Amino acid sequence: MNIRRLVLDVDKAIRQPTLIDLAKAIGSVKGVEGTNITVTEIDLETVGTVVTVEGNQIDFPNLVKAIESTGAVLHSVDEIATGERLVEAIKRRR
């Protein structure tokens, strides 16, 4: 399956890894062409982030290993896009 985009819920400790360390680890994974890390919440010990990764043939098992190798934790996969091209989600009106 050709994974093109992933949106991940990732938590990290306040001090380590830094966002740069996390981005470097993610960027080293086969298939990753770009990464966006957004801080969503901060408490006394942890930082919650949303990590968006795009590329072609992203190696998901190695992506998880890379994230965990920094000491960060993957909580969930919130979005995945696969196939030959990216399809943008369309919000429905109700």
JOUR-V223082 format. One record per residue. RES is the residue in three letters. SS is DSSP state (H for helix, E for strand, - for the rest). NEAR is the number of other C-alpha atoms within 12 Angstrom. D_CENTER is the distance of its C-alpha to the mean C-alpha in Angstrom with 2 decimals. Layout:
res/ss/near/d_center
RES/SS/NEAR/D_CENTER
RES/SS/NEAR/D_CENTER
This chain:
res/ss/near/d_center
MET/-/14/17.77
ASN/-/21/16.15
ILE/E/28/12.45
ARG/E/31/11.92
ARG/E/35/8.93
LEU/E/38/6.12
VAL/E/26/5.39
LEU/E/33/4.33
ASP/E/28/7.01
VAL/E/37/7.05
ASP/E/35/10.55
LYS/E/35/12.26
ALA/E/24/15.97
ILE/-/20/17.71
ARG/-/20/19.00
GLN/-/19/16.88
PRO/-/25/14.46
THR/-/23/14.54
LEU/H/31/11.68
ILE/H/17/13.17
ASP/H/22/13.18
LEU/H/37/9.49
ALA/H/30/9.00
LYS/H/23/11.87
ALA/H/28/10.73
ILE/H/40/7.59
GLY/H/29/10.14
SER/-/24/12.66
VAL/-/28/11.34
LYS/-/24/13.69
GLY/-/25/12.93
VAL/E/30/10.15
GLU/E/24/12.07
GLY/E/24/10.06
THR/E/30/7.17
ASN/E/24/7.57
ILE/E/30/7.19
THR/E/23/9.72
VAL/E/22/11.84
THR/E/17/13.12
GLU/E/18/15.65
ILE/E/16/17.52
ASP/-/15/20.16
LEU/-/11/22.49
GLU/-/13/20.31
THR/E/22/16.61
VAL/E/26/14.07
GLY/E/27/11.76
THR/E/32/8.65
VAL/E/30/6.57
VAL/E/38/3.31
THR/E/30/4.54
VAL/E/40/5.17
GLU/E/34/8.88
GLY/E/31/11.64
ASN/-/25/14.30
GLN/-/26/14.57
ILE/-/31/11.07
ASP/-/27/12.03
PHE/H/31/10.01
PRO/H/17/12.29
ASN/H/20/12.00
LEU/H/38/8.22
VAL/H/31/8.84
LYS/H/20/11.87
ALA/H/27/10.48
ILE/H/34/8.34
GLU/H/23/11.57
SER/H/20/13.82
THR/-/27/13.11
GLY/-/24/14.14
ALA/-/34/11.00
VAL/E/29/10.62
LEU/E/29/8.32
HIS/E/19/10.41
SER/E/18/9.60
VAL/E/21/8.26
ASP/E/18/9.52
GLU/E/21/9.84
ILE/E/26/10.42
ALA/E/26/12.67
THR/E/21/14.96
GLY/-/16/18.27
GLU/-/14/20.07
ARG/-/15/18.82
LEU/-/17/16.36
VAL/-/13/17.95
GLU/-/12/17.32
ALA/-/9/17.83
ILE/-/6/21.24
LYS/-/6/22.07
ARG/-/5/25.26
ARG/-/4/28.19
ARG/-/3/30.08
